[in-house]
Amino acid sequence: MTGPFMERYLKAAHMNEKQMLYVMNPNKIRIAEYLVDYHEKRGDSVIVFSDSVYSLLKYSERMQIPAIYGKTPQSERENILKNFRSEDGLAKTICLSKVSE
């Protein structure tokens, strides 16, 4: 974690705040971006998973990756998954919440 995030994390009284600081840690986001870029360049398919819908949507927005979570309409889910599974690589990476289980 960056210094300011770690400081606030250690002082946080509630577990929800600690979890949010952990998942939205700028270093973690940069590493996720690096890993997605690395694997996409290799031609790999990538799934970014998160238990937190808030962080999932932030990662999705920042990296311009489609996301599937509880409020994603069924037709949109099917379209995202179809593009992810396609051989022509329409979507090499997707973000998923627990809804995918």
PDB file as gemmi writes it, atoms N, CA and C in Angstrom:
CRYST1    1.000    1.000    1.000  90.00  90.00  90.00 P 1                      
ATOM      1  N   MET A   1       0.840  -1.186   0.000  1.00  0.00           N  
ATOM      2  CA  MET A   1       0.000   0.000   0.000  1.00  0.00           C  
ATOM      3  C   MET A   1       0.879   1.242   0.000  1.00  0.00           C  
ATOM      4  N   THR A   2       0.337   2.285  -0.554  1.00  0.00           N  
ATOM      5  CA  THR A   2       1.037   3.565  -0.464  1.00  0.00           C  
ATOM      6  C   THR A   2       1.000   4.028   0.993  1.00  0.00           C  
ATOM      7  N   GLY A   3       1.900   4.906   1.369  1.00  0.00           N  
ATOM      8  CA  GLY A   3       1.988   5.395   2.747  1.00  0.00           C  
ATOM      9  C   GLY A   3       0.672   5.929   3.299  1.00  0.00           C  
ATOM     10  N   PRO A   4       0.023   6.877   2.589  1.00  0.00           N  
ATOM     11  CA  PRO A   4      -1.240   7.421   3.109  1.00  0.00           C  
ATOM     12  C   PRO A   4      -2.332   6.359   3.256  1.00  0.00           C  
ATOM     13  N   PHE A   5      -2.412   5.425   2.330  1.00  0.00           N  
ATOM     14  CA  PHE A   5      -3.418   4.359   2.434  1.00  0.00           C  
ATOM     15  C   PHE A   5      -3.110   3.464   3.631  1.00  0.00           C  
ATOM     16  N   MET A   6      -1.844   3.123   3.831  1.00  0.00           N  
ATOM     17  CA  MET A   6      -1.467   2.261   4.948  1.00  0.00           C  
ATOM     18  C   MET A   6      -1.759   2.948   6.279  1.00  0.00           C  
ATOM     19  N   GLU A   7      -1.452   4.230   6.364  1.00  0.00           N  
ATOM     20  CA  GLU A   7      -1.712   4.987   7.589  1.00  0.00           C  
ATOM     21  C   GLU A   7      -3.201   4.953   7.940  1.00  0.00           C  
ATOM     22  N   ARG A   8      -4.023   5.233   6.953  1.00  0.00           N  
ATOM     23  CA  ARG A   8      -5.472   5.246   7.186  1.00  0.00           C  
ATOM     24  C   ARG A   8      -5.977   3.833   7.473  1.00  0.00           C  
ATOM     25  N   TYR A   9      -5.429   2.849   6.783  1.00  0.00           N  
ATOM     26  CA  TYR A   9      -5.816   1.445   6.989  1.00  0.00           C  
ATOM     27  C   TYR A   9      -5.558   1.032   8.441  1.00  0.00           C  
ATOM     28  N   LEU A  10      -4.391   1.375   8.962  1.00  0.00           N  
ATOM     29  CA  LEU A  10      -4.034   0.996  10.324  1.00  0.00           C  
ATOM     30  C   LEU A  10      -4.899   1.699  11.366  1.00  0.00           C  
ATOM     31  N   LYS A  11      -5.399   2.891  11.032  1.00  0.00           N  
ATOM     32  CA  LYS A  11      -6.231   3.661  11.964  1.00  0.00           C  
ATOM     33  C   LYS A  11      -7.723   3.369  11.813  1.00  0.00           C  
ATOM     34  N   ALA A  12      -8.108   2.690  10.751  1.00  0.00           N  
ATOM     35  CA  ALA A  12      -9.530   2.439  10.481  1.00  0.00           C  
ATOM     36  C   ALA A  12     -10.160   1.614  11.592  1.00  0.00           C  
ATOM     37  N   ALA A  13     -11.336   2.051  12.029  1.00  0.00           N  
ATOM     38  CA  ALA A  13     -12.033   1.357  13.114  1.00  0.00           C  
ATOM     39  C   ALA A  13     -12.949   0.260  12.583  1.00  0.00           C  
ATOM     40  N   HIS A  14     -13.438   0.438  11.365  1.00  0.00           N  
ATOM     41  CA  HIS A  14     -14.407  -0.509  10.805  1.00  0.00           C  
ATOM     42  C   HIS A  14     -13.781  -1.362   9.712  1.00  0.00           C  
ATOM     43  N   MET A  15     -14.174  -2.625   9.687  1.00  0.00           N  
ATOM     44  CA  MET A  15     -13.643  -3.564   8.700  1.00  0.00           C  
ATOM     45  C   MET A  15     -14.009  -3.145   7.276  1.00  0.00           C  
ATOM     46  N   ASN A  16     -15.189  -2.561   7.077  1.00  0.00           N  
ATOM     47  CA  ASN A  16     -15.586  -2.117   5.737  1.00  0.00           C  
ATOM     48  C   ASN A  16     -14.618  -1.076   5.186  1.00  0.00           C  
ATOM     49  N   GLU A  17     -14.205  -0.151   6.047  1.00  0.00           N  
ATOM     50  CA  GLU A  17     -13.252   0.871   5.612  1.00  0.00           C  
ATOM     51  C   GLU A  17     -11.905   0.240   5.283  1.00  0.00           C  
ATOM     52  N   LYS A  18     -11.468  -0.697   6.108  1.00  0.00           N  
ATOM     53  CA  LYS A  18     -10.194  -1.380   5.849  1.00  0.00           C  
ATOM     54  C   LYS A  18     -10.248  -2.128   4.516  1.00  0.00           C  
ATOM     55  N   GLN A  19     -11.354  -2.821   4.277  1.00  0.00           N  
ATOM     56  CA  GLN A  19     -11.484  -3.569   3.027  1.00  0.00           C  
ATOM     57  C   GLN A  19     -11.461  -2.628   1.824  1.00  0.00           C  
ATOM     58  N   MET A  20     -12.167  -1.495   1.912  1.00  0.00           N  
ATOM     59  CA  MET A  20     -12.197  -0.553   0.794  1.00  0.00           C  
ATOM     60  C   MET A  20     -10.799   0.023   0.534  1.00  0.00           C  
ATOM     61  N   LEU A  21     -10.080   0.348   1.580  1.00  0.00           N  
ATOM     62  CA  LEU A  21      -8.720   0.861   1.410  1.00  0.00           C  
ATOM     63  C   LEU A  21      -7.815  -0.193   0.788  1.00  0.00           C  
ATOM     64  N   TYR A  22      -8.029  -1.441   1.171  1.00  0.00           N  
ATOM     65  CA  TYR A  22      -7.224  -2.532   0.631  1.00  0.00           C  
ATOM     66  C   TYR A  22      -7.493  -2.737  -0.865  1.00  0.00           C  
ATOM     67  N   VAL A  23      -8.764  -2.803  -1.245  1.00  0.00           N  
ATOM     68  CA  VAL A  23      -9.067  -3.101  -2.650  1.00  0.00           C  
ATOM     69  C   VAL A  23      -8.859  -1.910  -3.573  1.00  0.00           C  
ATOM     70  N   MET A  24      -8.924  -0.686  -3.037  1.00  0.00           N  
ATOM     71  CA  MET A  24      -8.736   0.500  -3.881  1.00  0.00           C  
ATOM     72  C   MET A  24      -7.327   1.086  -3.749  1.00  0.00           C  
ATOM     73  N   ASN A  25      -6.446   0.359  -3.153  1.00  0.00           N  
ATOM     74  CA  ASN A  25      -5.047   0.748  -3.010  1.00  0.00           C  
ATOM     75  C   ASN A  25      -4.452   1.043  -4.400  1.00  0.00           C  
ATOM     76  N   PRO A  26      -3.905   2.236  -4.614  1.00  0.00           N  
ATOM     77  CA  PRO A  26      -3.358   2.593  -5.933  1.00  0.00           C  
ATOM     78  C   PRO A  26      -2.306   1.607  -6.449  1.00  0.00           C  
ATOM     79  N   ASN A  27      -1.486   1.048  -5.565  1.00  0.00           N  
ATOM     80  CA  ASN A  27      -0.487   0.074  -6.014  1.00  0.00           C  
ATOM     81  C   ASN A  27      -1.153  -1.187  -6.550  1.00  0.00           C  
ATOM     82  N   LYS A  28      -2.213  -1.619  -5.896  1.00  0.00           N  
ATOM     83  CA  LYS A  28      -2.934  -2.808  -6.341  1.00  0.00           C  
ATOM     84  C   LYS A  28      -3.571  -2.568  -7.709  1.00  0.00           C  
ATOM     85  N   ILE A  29      -4.117  -1.380  -7.908  1.00  0.00           N  
ATOM     86  CA  ILE A  29      -4.736  -1.038  -9.196  1.00  0.00           C  
ATOM     87  C   ILE A  29      -3.678  -1.046 -10.300  1.00  0.00           C  
ATOM     88  N   ARG A  30      -2.532  -0.440 -10.030  1.00  0.00           N  
ATOM     89  CA  ARG A  30      -1.453  -0.409 -11.039  1.00  0.00           C  
ATOM     90  C   ARG A  30      -0.977  -1.816 -11.382  1.00  0.00           C  
ATOM     91  N   ILE A  31      -0.860  -2.665 -10.383  1.00  0.00           N  
ATOM     92  CA  ILE A  31      -0.423  -4.046 -10.632  1.00  0.00           C  
ATOM     93  C   ILE A  31      -1.475  -4.792 -11.448  1.00  0.00           C  
ATOM     94  N   ALA A  32      -2.745  -4.587 -11.133  1.00  0.00           N  
ATOM     95  CA  ALA A  32      -3.817  -5.221 -11.914  1.00  0.00           C  
ATOM     96  C   ALA A  32      -3.750  -4.760 -13.368  1.00  0.00           C  
ATOM     97  N   GLU A  33      -3.546  -3.465 -13.582  1.00  0.00           N  
ATOM     98  CA  GLU A  33      -3.421  -2.947 -14.952  1.00  0.00           C  
ATOM     99  C   GLU A  33      -2.236  -3.577 -15.672  1.00  0.00           C  
ATOM    100  N   TYR A  34      -1.114  -3.676 -14.980  1.00  0.00           N  
ATOM    101  CA  TYR A  34       0.076  -4.285 -15.567  1.00  0.00           C  
ATOM    102  C   TYR A  34      -0.199  -5.737 -15.956  1.00  0.00           C  
ATOM    103  N   LEU A  35      -0.796  -6.507 -15.045  1.00  0.00           N  
ATOM    104  CA  LEU A  35      -1.058  -7.925 -15.308  1.00  0.00           C  
ATOM    105  C   LEU A  35      -2.046  -8.112 -16.458  1.00  0.00           C  
ATOM    106  N   VAL A  36      -3.089  -7.304 -16.503  1.00  0.00           N  
ATOM    107  CA  VAL A  36      -4.054  -7.395 -17.607  1.00  0.00           C  
ATOM    108  C   VAL A  36      -3.351  -7.095 -18.925  1.00  0.00           C  
ATOM    109  N   ASP A  37      -2.572  -6.018 -18.960  1.00  0.00           N  
ATOM    110  CA  ASP A  37      -1.850  -5.645 -20.182  1.00  0.00           C  
ATOM    111  C   ASP A  37      -0.875  -6.747 -20.602  1.00  0.00           C  
ATOM    112  N   TYR A  38      -0.123  -7.271 -19.653  1.00  0.00           N  
ATOM    113  CA  TYR A  38       0.848  -8.332 -19.930  1.00  0.00           C  
ATOM    114  C   TYR A  38       0.166  -9.549 -20.554  1.00  0.00           C  
ATOM    115  N   HIS A  39      -0.905 -10.003 -19.936  1.00  0.00           N  
ATOM    116  CA  HIS A  39      -1.580 -11.207 -20.414  1.00  0.00           C  
ATOM    117  C   HIS A  39      -2.333 -10.975 -21.716  1.00  0.00           C  
ATOM    118  N   GLU A  40      -2.914  -9.793 -21.888  1.00  0.00           N  
ATOM    119  CA  GLU A  40      -3.577  -9.498 -23.171  1.00  0.00           C  
ATOM    120  C   GLU A  40      -2.568  -9.508 -24.312  1.00  0.00           C  
ATOM    121  N   LYS A  41      -1.383  -8.948 -24.082  1.00  0.00           N  
ATOM    122  CA  LYS A  41      -0.345  -8.933 -25.119  1.00  0.00           C  
ATOM    123  C   LYS A  41       0.107 -10.346 -25.484  1.00  0.00           C  
ATOM    124  N   ARG A  42       0.018 -11.272 -24.538  1.00  0.00           N  
ATOM    125  CA  ARG A  42       0.355 -12.681 -24.808  1.00  0.00           C  
ATOM    126  C   ARG A  42      -0.777 -13.408 -25.511  1.00  0.00           C  
ATOM    127  N   GLY A  43      -1.931 -12.766 -25.586  1.00  0.00           N  
ATOM    128  CA  GLY A  43      -3.086 -13.394 -26.212  1.00  0.00           C  
ATOM    129  C   GLY A  43      -3.947 -14.183 -25.236  1.00  0.00           C  
ATOM    130  N   ASP A  44      -3.674 -14.027 -23.952  1.00  0.00           N  
ATOM    131  CA  ASP A  44      -4.434 -14.740 -22.930  1.00  0.00           C  
ATOM    132  C   ASP A  44      -5.798 -14.090 -22.706  1.00  0.00           C  
ATOM    133  N   SER A  45      -6.725 -14.888 -22.233  1.00  0.00           N  
ATOM    134  CA  SER A  45      -7.998 -14.374 -21.746  1.00  0.00           C  
ATOM    135  C   SER A  45      -7.835 -14.107 -20.260  1.00  0.00           C  
ATOM    136  N   VAL A  46      -8.424 -13.010 -19.784  1.00  0.00           N  
ATOM    137  CA  VAL A  46      -8.227 -12.591 -18.403  1.00  0.00           C  
ATOM    138  C   VAL A  46      -9.577 -12.308 -17.749  1.00  0.00           C  
ATOM    139  N   ILE A  47      -9.731 -12.788 -16.516  1.00  0.00           N  
ATOM    140  CA  ILE A  47     -10.904 -12.450 -15.713  1.00  0.00           C  
ATOM    141  C   ILE A  47     -10.418 -11.723 -14.472  1.00  0.00           C  
ATOM    142  N   VAL A  48     -10.910 -10.498 -14.281  1.00  0.00           N  
ATOM    143  CA  VAL A  48     -10.619  -9.726 -13.081  1.00  0.00           C  
ATOM    144  C   VAL A  48     -11.805  -9.938 -12.148  1.00  0.00           C  
ATOM    145  N   PHE A  49     -11.558 -10.530 -10.986  1.00  0.00           N  
ATOM    146  CA  PHE A  49     -12.624 -10.872 -10.059  1.00  0.00           C  
ATOM    147  C   PHE A  49     -12.544  -9.993  -8.821  1.00  0.00           C  
ATOM    148  N   SER A  50     -13.718  -9.596  -8.307  1.00  0.00           N  
ATOM    149  CA  SER A  50     -13.753  -8.838  -7.064  1.00  0.00           C  
ATOM    150  C   SER A  50     -15.033  -9.145  -6.299  1.00  0.00           C  
ATOM    151  N   ASP A  51     -14.907  -9.250  -4.988  1.00  0.00           N  
ATOM    152  CA  ASP A  51     -16.080  -9.401  -4.119  1.00  0.00           C  
ATOM    153  C   ASP A  51     -16.802  -8.070  -3.947  1.00  0.00           C  
ATOM    154  N   SER A  52     -16.104  -6.979  -4.152  1.00  0.00           N  
ATOM    155  CA  SER A  52     -16.667  -5.647  -3.969  1.00  0.00           C  
ATOM    156  C   SER A  52     -17.147  -5.098  -5.316  1.00  0.00           C  
ATOM    157  N   VAL A  53     -18.451  -4.874  -5.429  1.00  0.00           N  
ATOM    158  CA  VAL A  53     -19.005  -4.326  -6.680  1.00  0.00           C  
ATOM    159  C   VAL A  53     -18.442  -2.933  -6.936  1.00  0.00           C  
ATOM    160  N   TYR A  54     -18.273  -2.145  -5.886  1.00  0.00           N  
ATOM    161  CA  TYR A  54     -17.722  -0.797  -6.042  1.00  0.00           C  
ATOM    162  C   TYR A  54     -16.357  -0.854  -6.724  1.00  0.00           C  
ATOM    163  N   SER A  55     -15.452  -1.679  -6.179  1.00  0.00           N  
ATOM    164  CA  SER A  55     -14.108  -1.750  -6.769  1.00  0.00           C  
ATOM    165  C   SER A  55     -14.158  -2.383  -8.156  1.00  0.00           C  
ATOM    166  N   LEU A  56     -15.021  -3.369  -8.343  1.00  0.00           N  
ATOM    167  CA  LEU A  56     -15.153  -4.007  -9.645  1.00  0.00           C  
ATOM    168  C   LEU A  56     -15.509  -2.976 -10.721  1.00  0.00           C  
ATOM    169  N   LEU A  57     -16.466  -2.128 -10.415  1.00  0.00           N  
ATOM    170  CA  LEU A  57     -16.884  -1.104 -11.383  1.00  0.00           C  
ATOM    171  C   LEU A  57     -15.802  -0.053 -11.602  1.00  0.00           C  
ATOM    172  N   LYS A  58     -15.059   0.276 -10.563  1.00  0.00           N  
ATOM    173  CA  LYS A  58     -13.958   1.239 -10.715  1.00  0.00           C  
ATOM    174  C   LYS A  58     -12.838   0.658 -11.585  1.00  0.00           C  
ATOM    175  N   TYR A  59     -12.488  -0.600 -11.354  1.00  0.00           N  
ATOM    176  CA  TYR A  59     -11.468  -1.260 -12.180  1.00  0.00           C  
ATOM    177  C   TYR A  59     -11.950  -1.350 -13.629  1.00  0.00           C  
ATOM    178  N   SER A  60     -13.214  -1.737 -13.803  1.00  0.00           N  
ATOM    179  CA  SER A  60     -13.799  -1.864 -15.132  1.00  0.00           C  
ATOM    180  C   SER A  60     -13.744  -0.531 -15.881  1.00  0.00           C  
ATOM    181  N   GLU A  61     -14.135   0.516 -15.191  1.00  0.00           N  
ATOM    182  CA  GLU A  61     -14.135   1.852 -15.801  1.00  0.00           C  
ATOM    183  C   GLU A  61     -12.718   2.311 -16.133  1.00  0.00           C  
ATOM    184  N   ARG A  62     -11.825   2.164 -15.193  1.00  0.00           N  
ATOM    185  CA  ARG A  62     -10.441   2.629 -15.388  1.00  0.00           C  
ATOM    186  C   ARG A  62      -9.741   1.890 -16.524  1.00  0.00           C  
ATOM    187  N   MET A  63      -9.963   0.566 -16.612  1.00  0.00           N  
ATOM    188  CA  MET A  63      -9.280  -0.231 -17.634  1.00  0.00           C  
ATOM    189  C   MET A  63     -10.133  -0.431 -18.879  1.00  0.00           C  
ATOM    190  N   GLN A  64     -11.327   0.143 -18.896  1.00  0.00           N  
ATOM    191  CA  GLN A  64     -12.248   0.037 -20.032  1.00  0.00           C  
ATOM    192  C   GLN A  64     -12.505  -1.429 -20.393  1.00  0.00           C  
ATOM    193  N   ILE A  65     -12.923  -2.177 -19.366  1.00  0.00           N  
ATOM    194  CA  ILE A  65     -13.207  -3.600 -19.491  1.00  0.00           C  
ATOM    195  C   ILE A  65     -14.677  -3.808 -19.126  1.00  0.00           C  
ATOM    196  N   PRO A  66     -15.409  -4.610 -19.902  1.00  0.00           N  
ATOM    197  CA  PRO A  66     -16.802  -4.868 -19.537  1.00  0.00           C  
ATOM    198  C   PRO A  66     -16.902  -5.621 -18.204  1.00  0.00           C  
ATOM    199  N   ALA A  67     -17.972  -5.309 -17.446  1.00  0.00           N  
ATOM    200  CA  ALA A  67     -18.161  -5.922 -16.134  1.00  0.00           C  
ATOM    201  C   ALA A  67     -19.516  -6.617 -16.050  1.00  0.00           C  
ATOM    202  N   ILE A  68     -19.519  -7.715 -15.331  1.00  0.00           N  
ATOM    203  CA  ILE A  68     -20.755  -8.444 -15.038  1.00  0.00           C  
ATOM    204  C   ILE A  68     -20.901  -8.498 -13.521  1.00  0.00           C  
ATOM    205  N   TYR A  69     -22.027  -7.961 -13.043  1.00  0.00           N  
ATOM    206  CA  TYR A  69     -22.339  -8.003 -11.616  1.00  0.00           C  
ATOM    207  C   TYR A  69     -23.853  -8.102 -11.482  1.00  0.00           C  
ATOM    208  N   GLY A  70     -24.366  -8.090 -10.273  1.00  0.00           N  
ATOM    209  CA  GLY A  70     -25.785  -8.343 -10.023  1.00  0.00           C  
ATOM    210  C   GLY A  70     -26.762  -7.556 -10.870  1.00  0.00           C  
ATOM    211  N   LYS A  71     -26.498  -6.286 -11.140  1.00  0.00           N  
ATOM    212  CA  LYS A  71     -27.435  -5.432 -11.878  1.00  0.00           C  
ATOM    213  C   LYS A  71     -27.246  -5.483 -13.396  1.00  0.00           C  
ATOM    214  N   THR A  72     -26.296  -6.276 -13.875  1.00  0.00           N  
ATOM    215  CA  THR A  72     -26.083  -6.388 -15.321  1.00  0.00           C  
ATOM    216  C   THR A  72     -27.246  -7.176 -15.923  1.00  0.00           C  
ATOM    217  N   PRO A  73     -27.960  -6.583 -16.885  1.00  0.00           N  
ATOM    218  CA  PRO A  73     -29.080  -7.299 -17.510  1.00  0.00           C  
ATOM    219  C   PRO A  73     -28.613  -8.594 -18.180  1.00  0.00           C  
ATOM    220  N   GLN A  74     -29.487  -9.586 -18.189  1.00  0.00           N  
ATOM    221  CA  GLN A  74     -29.158 -10.907 -18.738  1.00  0.00           C  
ATOM    222  C   GLN A  74     -28.659 -10.817 -20.178  1.00  0.00           C  
ATOM    223  N   SER A  75     -29.297 -10.002 -21.001  1.00  0.00           N  
ATOM    224  CA  SER A  75     -28.879  -9.901 -22.404  1.00  0.00           C  
ATOM    225  C   SER A  75     -27.468  -9.325 -22.518  1.00  0.00           C  
ATOM    226  N   GLU A  76     -27.141  -8.365 -21.649  1.00  0.00           N  
ATOM    227  CA  GLU A  76     -25.794  -7.780 -21.657  1.00  0.00           C  
ATOM    228  C   GLU A  76     -24.762  -8.804 -21.169  1.00  0.00           C  
ATOM    229  N   ARG A  77     -25.128  -9.583 -20.153  1.00  0.00           N  
ATOM    230  CA  ARG A  77     -24.233 -10.641 -19.659  1.00  0.00           C  
ATOM    231  C   ARG A  77     -23.904 -11.620 -20.775  1.00  0.00           C  
ATOM    232  N   GLU A  78     -24.946 -12.059 -21.468  1.00  0.00           N  
ATOM    233  CA  GLU A  78     -24.758 -13.017 -22.555  1.00  0.00           C  
ATOM    234  C   GLU A  78     -23.865 -12.443 -23.647  1.00  0.00           C  
ATOM    235  N   ASN A  79     -24.052 -11.172 -23.967  1.00  0.00           N  
ATOM    236  CA  ASN A  79     -23.246 -10.521 -25.002  1.00  0.00           C  
ATOM    237  C   ASN A  79     -21.781 -10.415 -24.570  1.00  0.00           C  
ATOM    238  N   ILE A  80     -21.557 -10.008 -23.334  1.00  0.00           N  
ATOM    239  CA  ILE A  80     -20.180  -9.899 -22.820  1.00  0.00           C  
ATOM    240  C   ILE A  80     -19.490 -11.261 -22.843  1.00  0.00           C  
ATOM    241  N   LEU A  81     -20.182 -12.288 -22.360  1.00  0.00           N  
ATOM    242  CA  LEU A  81     -19.591 -13.630 -22.330  1.00  0.00           C  
ATOM    243  C   LEU A  81     -19.366 -14.186 -23.725  1.00  0.00           C  
ATOM    244  N   LYS A  82     -20.280 -13.905 -24.645  1.00  0.00           N  
ATOM    245  CA  LYS A  82     -20.105 -14.339 -26.039  1.00  0.00           C  
ATOM    246  C   LYS A  82     -18.852 -13.706 -26.634  1.00  0.00           C  
ATOM    247  N   ASN A  83     -18.670 -12.415 -26.404  1.00  0.00           N  
ATOM    248  CA  ASN A  83     -17.486 -11.720 -26.917  1.00  0.00           C  
ATOM    249  C   ASN A  83     -16.207 -12.219 -26.248  1.00  0.00           C  
ATOM    250  N   PHE A  84     -16.292 -12.554 -24.973  1.00  0.00           N  
ATOM    251  CA  PHE A  84     -15.128 -13.064 -24.246  1.00  0.00           C  
ATOM    252  C   PHE A  84     -14.709 -14.439 -24.763  1.00  0.00           C  
ATOM    253  N   ARG A  85     -15.686 -15.255 -25.092  1.00  0.00           N  
ATOM    254  CA  ARG A  85     -15.400 -16.619 -25.562  1.00  0.00           C  
ATOM    255  C   ARG A  85     -15.048 -16.679 -27.051  1.00  0.00           C  
ATOM    256  N   SER A  86     -15.292 -15.616 -27.781  1.00  0.00           N  
ATOM    257  CA  SER A  86     -15.090 -15.656 -29.228  1.00  0.00           C  
ATOM    258  C   SER A  86     -13.615 -15.778 -29.586  1.00  0.00           C  
ATOM    259  N   GLU A  87     -13.361 -16.437 -30.681  1.00  0.00           N  
ATOM    260  CA  GLU A  87     -11.993 -16.654 -31.161  1.00  0.00           C  
ATOM    261  C   GLU A  87     -11.356 -15.376 -31.692  1.00  0.00           C  
ATOM    262  N   ASP A  88     -12.162 -14.415 -32.139  1.00  0.00           N  
ATOM    263  CA  ASP A  88     -11.599 -13.196 -32.720  1.00  0.00           C  
ATOM    264  C   ASP A  88     -11.207 -12.154 -31.678  1.00  0.00           C  
ATOM    265  N   GLY A  89     -11.336 -12.489 -30.400  1.00  0.00           N  
ATOM    266  CA  GLY A  89     -10.845 -11.614 -29.334  1.00  0.00           C  
ATOM    267  C   GLY A  89     -11.586 -10.316 -29.174  1.00  0.00           C  
ATOM    268  N   LEU A  90     -12.905 -10.323 -29.320  1.00  0.00           N  
ATOM    269  CA  LEU A  90     -13.677  -9.092 -29.149  1.00  0.00           C  
ATOM    270  C   LEU A  90     -13.548  -8.538 -27.737  1.00  0.00           C  
ATOM    271  N   ALA A  91     -13.411  -9.404 -26.765  1.00  0.00           N  
ATOM    272  CA  ALA A  91     -13.192  -8.992 -25.370  1.00  0.00           C  
ATOM    273  C   ALA A  91     -12.230  -9.987 -24.747  1.00  0.00           C  
ATOM    274  N   LYS A  92     -10.967  -9.597 -24.617  1.00  0.00           N  
ATOM    275  CA  LYS A  92      -9.965 -10.495 -24.048  1.00  0.00           C  
ATOM    276  C   LYS A  92     -10.052 -10.540 -22.529  1.00  0.00           C  
ATOM    277  N   THR A  93     -10.623  -9.492 -21.946  1.00  0.00           N  
ATOM    278  CA  THR A  93     -10.671  -9.374 -20.500  1.00  0.00           C  
ATOM    279  C   THR A  93     -12.064  -8.944 -20.065  1.00  0.00           C  
ATOM    280  N   ILE A  94     -12.532  -9.534 -18.956  1.00  0.00           N  
ATOM    281  CA  ILE A  94     -13.801  -9.120 -18.365  1.00  0.00           C  
ATOM    282  C   ILE A  94     -13.627  -9.021 -16.852  1.00  0.00           C  
ATOM    283  N   CYS A  95     -14.487  -8.222 -16.247  1.00  0.00           N  
ATOM    284  CA  CYS A  95     -14.525  -8.104 -14.791  1.00  0.00           C  
ATOM    285  C   CYS A  95     -15.776  -8.821 -14.293  1.00  0.00           C  
ATOM    286  N   LEU A  96     -15.611  -9.642 -13.255  1.00  0.00           N  
ATOM    287  CA  LEU A  96     -16.732 -10.412 -12.715  1.00  0.00           C  
ATOM    288  C   LEU A  96     -16.851 -10.216 -11.203  1.00  0.00           C  
ATOM    289  N   SER A  97     -18.086 -10.149 -10.754  1.00  0.00           N  
ATOM    290  CA  SER A  97     -18.344 -10.164  -9.316  1.00  0.00           C  
ATOM    291  C   SER A  97     -18.800 -11.570  -8.937  1.00  0.00           C  
ATOM    292  N   LYS A  98     -19.252 -11.742  -7.717  1.00  0.00           N  
ATOM    293  CA  LYS A  98     -19.703 -13.046  -7.245  1.00  0.00           C  
ATOM    294  C   LYS A  98     -20.891 -13.572  -8.054  1.00  0.00           C  
ATOM    295  N   VAL A  99     -21.530 -12.720  -8.822  1.00  0.00           N  
ATOM    296  CA  VAL A  99     -22.687 -13.133  -9.608  1.00  0.00           C  
ATOM    297  C   VAL A  99     -22.341 -14.252 -10.583  1.00  0.00           C  
ATOM    298  N   SER A 100     -21.061 -14.378 -10.922  1.00  0.00           N  
ATOM    299  CA  SER A 100     -20.635 -15.373 -11.889  1.00  0.00           C  
ATOM    300  C   SER A 100     -20.604 -16.783 -11.315  1.00  0.00           C  
ATOM    301  N   GLU A 101     -20.725 -16.920  -9.997  1.00  0.00           N  
ATOM    302  CA  GLU A 101     -20.632 -18.233  -9.356  1.00  0.00           C  
ATOM    303  C   GLU A 101     -21.833 -19.087  -9.671  1.00  0.00           C  
TER     304      GLU A 101                                                      
END                                                                             
